[in-house]
């Protein structure tokens, strides 16, 4: 994998009046990686995408995207990037094929290649049978797939996906996830994935950046962030089926235990503890309560653990 | 300028217009009423209506007494009924024709600029490599072209309608005259540019097609004043006056479009999204 940076920002800032949407962002994105850009709604994710594509001017700081300054060479840069906007932004009065043909021409796809490229993408995104239908009759998932196809028409080197699965049903979400993984692994695209879906980020991203009120709170692989930012431990505990209730009571009563839950229809419980040192104490209490203990497995921390650890940190600071 | 991208925008906008009932309906109904129904009725039944008791028709003798010599020369040898027909269909309705390019350009521009914001389809366009000027030019052309098409087709339909409907009275082809040719080929294109220039400015400040359309509709008022001025004999659209009117309209349209192109900045538009 070529790890040279495709995005480098230094102190990138955008203010709207008194509100700072993006605050002194220092970020590096490597070629070929899927970078998750995590944050709540209004945390500055979309504004960052706009700044990096040269459609919005920065108030301060600098950015280089694919070696170009977005503020100076926006049009040239947008020839090499593809953007899936938060809303599909499709003309519903046009057919799927007409929508793609228009954007192929706007992105400068050679006229001789337009029809072939449109047909190829409609096939890839399982929309070929609806090519001649107006988009107004499409489901949300179909519109999202069509919008994703549109972002790929000109084979961009860098792809910005803004909440690609927002509002989609599980089947459509899985389809979009498969497409994103293929784009990165088989297509060699660099993907800048804006999401507030932590599971999605954990599943798809090589690295994640966590944004809060426009400020970059953390950047790294999910595992790196987990180990540096969350020092707790998540346990999976299997007990004898008849002792499930007893074990549940022990966990709920255990000091500093959180996220206590039972797996559906199984004698398996999960719990998060503040430190590894709490594990022997918990095991001792379970044994003392006569709950036969079959298995006690520490789990890798999730991005959710990291995210809420960061969020808690922020709240404490403020 | 990337003319391929501009053509693509024009093609898309025109296709979208053709498929939109809200945009197409006024573009069909208004010309049908203004350029076919009204002139057909006046051409065929105007003289008869003027003789009905209580008819409120123009005072022909009074109007003739106020007309300049050059205009009077055009009525030489005409009967009173023929003068009534020529005055009504060649002069009185002439300014009404300008409503057509103004309205069509305004409706299509409202759909193209404000409507696109309302439908949230502008964002994807903004992320393309087209420049602000190319986007603006594409959208302006896509509003101006249908306005011109409707005007030209309307002119031909009006010509056929009035000549056929008034044949029993006129017994000759009397339309078009030089004033109408100036009106159609010089003033109407300017009126279309004026309509879309005004709508572009309004559209940058509102967020829906309806709002843009209603506010920009005020631009029709000067046309109404022209119609009233002709009907009352306050002024007559001679060739020279029509050409001068065209110059004024083009100048105002030019200023509005210049302001429009300067305010059409994707960074400003996206910041308000």
Interface residues (C-beta under 8 A of the other chain):
Chain A: X16 X50 X53 X55 X56 X57 X75 X76 X78 X79 X81 X83 X85 X87 X89 X90 X91 X92 X93 X94 X98 X102 X103 X105 X106 X107 X108 X111 X134 X147 X150
Chain B: X2 X4 X5 X7 X8 X9 X11 X12 X15 X16 X19 X20 X119 X120 X121 X122 X123 X124 X125 X126 X127 X128 X129 X130 X131 X266 X267 X270 X271
